[in-house]
Amino acid sequence: MAMQSVPGEGGNPVAGILWMLVTGISFVAVTALVKLSAQGLPAAQSAFLRYLLGLVFLLPMLGRLSDARIDRGRLALYGGRGLAHALGVMCWFFAMTRIPVAEVTAMNYLNPIYVTIGAALLFGERLAARRILAIAVAFLGVLVILRPGFREISDGHVAMLFTAVLFGISYLAAKRLSERDEASVVVAMMSLTVTIVLAPLAFAVWVAPSWQQVLGLFFVAVFATAGHYAMTRAFRAAPLTVTQPVTFLQLVWATLVGWLAFGEAVDGWVLLGGGLIIGSVVFITWREAVRKRRIVTPPAGAPET
């Protein structure tokens, strides 16, 4: 469950790559622990427990959260984001118990693609022909993974398609909110609103969890927090054009974990489709970095791209 960010300003590519490797390993640990811990629990309950147990990591942010003056408009946007993210997390937990780890990981790379489309539709950001082609290649990657007509498309695959859309909505809301509030406030408000939204859904289908499941979901929160921290350090150390290609290794780790820990077959089509999606994301990231450099220092006579 990775987030989009802005290109970093650091000049330490080795550190950026190392932090991104830690990010990938952390997020693969999240998927593996969810697959182990969420079996037998409703998706809403698993997602709720993960966020409830993760609230302990918000304690250092409470001071800044209490100092933030959030008006009604931003509060409504925070609530809308919490609803979208909560439904996305529910779909993601559901998919994790239905389809292989590698397929969940590969389809999760669609998030930045939907963010790019949403930014064009909602914020009026320009979609150049090369970006449109990259988006088309990403959706071709999805078709390669799903192979409709050649294999059964399960409810887990459908859930992942909804996951990517809902997370895309969440990240677009975060982009707008981050213009007014500090990152710590945006993160804290997301965790609080998601927990609140999931609470009634979880209690409606509540099943008594075992202590092993509770412990497993707590470590899901631990590794998710570690992953986001490592990602932030990677973005600070090096530009996205350096760190983004490393995310492909996350698909490799997920494939290995699925094969070694859960006996899932290694599917070359999933790796190929995931590679197409990641390649599209890397290209869009690179073009965005080039565009921002031109805005900062525009060469003479340079056309707008």
N, C-alpha and C positions, 0 to 999 in steps of 0.2 A: 504494500500500500504506500508508494513513493509520492512526494509532493514536487510541484514545479517551483522553480525559483528564478531569480534574476541572475545573469552572468556574474561571476565573481570578479573581484578586482585584484586578487592576489597573483603573485608571480612564482609560486612554488608548485610546479606541476607534479613532481614526485609525491609530495605530501597530499596533493589533491587526489591523485590516483589511489594512494594507500587508504585515505579516508573513505573513498568511494568503494573500495574493496570491503572495508569494514561495514559500510552501509548495506551492500548487497548481501553479505553473510548474515547481518542482523535481520534483514527482511525475509530471507529464506528461512531463518530460524523461526520467525513469526509464523510463516505459512505452515511449517512442519508442526509446530506446537499447536496451532489451531486444528490441524488435521487430526492430531492425537487427542486433544482435549475436548473438542466440540462434538465428537461422535456421541450420539444419543441425546444431545441437548438441542432444543429448538434454536434456530439461528438468532432470533431476537434476544433470547436469554444469554447465549454465548457472547454476543456483541455487547450486551448491557454489562455483564460481569467484567469483560475486558476493560470497558471504560470506567466502570465504578472502581475497580481495583487500581486503575491507572490514575485516579484523582490524587493519590498520594504524591505524585510528581508535580502537582500544581501548587503545592504548599509554598515553594519559593516565589511563586508568581502572585500570591494573594495580595501583597502590598501594592503592586502596580495595578492590579485589577480593581482594587478598591479606590485608587486614585483616578482611574479613568472615568471621564464624564461622558457617558454614552447616552446620546439623545434617542428619541423614540424611533426615528428613521433608521439609525444604525442598529438599534435593538431589534427592530423587525427584520433587518437584513441578517443579523446574527441568528435570529430564530429560524429564518428560511434556510440559512446555510446549515444549521444544526439538523433540520428536518431532512434536507437532501443528503447530508453526510451520513446520518443515522440509517436511512434507507439503503444507501450505498454499502455501508458496513454490513448490514443485515444480508444483503444479496451476496456480498463477498464471503461471509461466513457460511452461507448456504452452499455456494459453489465449492468451497474448500472441502466439503463433505461429500461432494458428488462427482467431481472430475479430478484428474491428476494434477499434482502440484505444478508441473511444467506448463500445463495449459492455462491454469489460473495466472501464473506469472507472465506468460506471453501475452495473454489478453489484457492484463492490467496495464501494459505499455500503451494502450489506446488512450489513456487519460489525457496526455498532452495534446493528442490529436483533437479530441473534443474541446479542449481548452482553446486551441487555435481557432477552431470553427466558431465557438461561442464568442470569442473576443471579436471576431469579424462581424457577427450578427448583432451583438449587444453593444459593443464599444466602438463600432465603426472602423476597426483596424483593417488595413488593406490586406487582401489576399492576392499576392502576385501569382502568375501562372505557375512558377516553380513550386510555390507552396501548395497550390491546388494539386499539382502532379504528385508531390510528396504525400499528401493526404490520400490520394487515390491508391498509391502504392501501399500505404498502411492498411487500407481496407482490403486490398488484394491479399495482404498478409493474413488478415482475419479469415478470408475465404480459404486460404491454404490450410490454416489450422482447423477450421470447421469442416471443410470439404463436403458441403451439402450435396446430397444425392449419392455420395460414396461412403458415408458413415452416418451413424445415428447422432443427431444433435440433441443432447440431453438438456434437462431443465437447468443443470449447472452451467452450461454454455450460455443459455439465455440469461441467467442471473448475472453472469460476468459482463454481458453486453450492457445490461442495465447499470451494473456497478460502474463501468467506465463513464457512462453518461452522467450519473448522479455525482460521482467524484469530480467530473468536469465542472458541473454546476457549482459544487462546493468551492473549488479552487478559483473560479471566476469571482464568486462572492468574496473570497479571501483577498483577491487582488484589489477589489474596490475598498474593502475594509482597511487593508494595510496602508492605504493612502492617508488615513486619519489616525489610526491606532498603532501602537507598538506591536511588534511581532509576538511578544509574550502575551499581550492582551488578546490578540486574535486567536492564538493557540489555546489559551485558557478558556475563552468563551466557547470555542468549538467543543472542547472536552465537556464543559458543563452542559451545554445545550444538547449535545448528542446523548449524554447520560440521561437527561430529563426526558427527551423524546422516546428513548428506548425503554424507560422504566415501565410505563403501562403496557407496552407491547410484550415485554418480558414476563411481567406478572400474570398476564392473560394466558400464557402457555407454560407457566413455571413447572419445572421438573426438578426434584431434589438432586443437586449435583453432588458428586463425590468430592472428597478433599483433594484427590489427585487432579480432578478437573479444575477445581478452583485454583490450585497451585499452578497448574499448567497455564491457565488464563492470566494469572498474575505475571508469569514470566513472558507471556505474549506482550503485556504492557511494558515490561522491562526492556525487551528486545526492540519493540517499536520505538520507545523513547530513545534508546541507544542508536537506532538506525537514523532517526531524524536528527539527532545531535551530530552524528558522524557526517551526515549529508550536509548539514550547515557548515561544518568545518571544511569539508571538501570544496564547497562553493566559495568559501573565503580564501582558500589556498590557491585555487586555480579556476580559470574560466570554464563555463559549461562545455565549451568546445573540446576541452581536454577531458573533463570528468564524465560527460554523458556517454561516450562510447564504452566506458568501463561497465556501464549498466548491463551490457549484453552478458557479462559473466554471471550476473544474477540468474539468468535463464539456464546457464550451464550448471550452476550450483543446484538450482531447483530440480533440474533433470536428474542429477546424481543423487540428490536426497530422495526423490520419488522412487528411483530405481533401487537404491541400497536399503532405505528404511521402510518403504511401503510396497516394494515389488512391482512398481509401475514400469511398463515397457518404455524403452527409449524410442520416441517417435520423431523420426527425421523431419516429417512434415511440420511438426510443431516448432522445431528448431528453425526450419526455413521460414515459416510464417512469422515467427518471433523476430528473426533477423531482418525481414522486410519492414516490420513495424518499427523496430529500433533504428534501422537505417533512416527511415523517414523522420523520426523524432530528432536524430542527430543532425540531419540536413536542415530541418526547420530551426533548430537551435543555432546552428552555424550561421544561417542567413540572418537570424535575429541579431546575433552578435556583430556581424558585419554591418547591418543597418544602423545599430546603435553607435558603432565607432564612427560611421559617416556623419551621424547627427552631431556627435561631439566635435569632430574635426572634419568638416566636409571639404573634400578636394575641389579645386576650381572646376566648375562646369559639370560636376557629378550629377547625374540624373537621380531622381528619387526612386527608390526600389521598394 
